[in-house]
Amino acid sequence: MTDTMTLSRDTSTPVVPEQPELDLPSTLAPPVIPSASRPVRGKPARKGLPASAIGAMALAVAALLWGAWVTKSLMTPPDAVPMASVRLEQLVGEYVQGQARSAAPPEVVTQQTQAFMAALGNELKRRGQDGTTVLVGEAVLSQNVPDITDQVRAAIYAKVAAPGGAGAPAAPPALSGPLGQ
């Protein structure tokens, strides 16, 4: 006899562990639909965005347009201020030289000088009322500022007689050199 023992296994019947059976319904029930989502007969369902979303979009577009306008307004440089220069030293010097050559008594010279200075001040004020900045010509270094000295001279002598009774003094010849360009 042999001491060995052989185990044999029967493979014809499968070995399955015991499981409890589940109770499943034999037919499937229809899905439950909430009653609030059912369309009401006679009133069609509204499609599209709600009014609050449309209002919010319109408000956002308006805010963007306003922001673009404000940005453009702030970033645009202001219009150039009109400027002109008047050589006051030349005008007053011409008048004083004319008065020095005249044979008028001192009281008349004083009255005529006061009238000339008042006319000069009024003319410069009139030029500045339309927004033009009138600069003293001797202080202007730029060639881009127009010189209105001759126009002011003509306007003053139209109101006040020239010294010595003659017409307006002739303009001195143009200066040459770096300052009289």
Buried (B, 14 or more C-beta within 10 A) or exposed (E): EEEEEEEEEEEEEEEEEEEEEEEEEEEEEEEEEEEEEEEEEEEEEEEEEEEEEEEEEEEEEEEEEEEEEEEEEEEEEEEEEEBBBBBBEBBBEBBBEBBEEBEBEEEEBEEBBEBBBEBBEEBBEEBEEEEBEBBEBEEBEEEEBEBBBEBBBEBBBEEBEBBBEEEBBEEEEEEEEEEEE
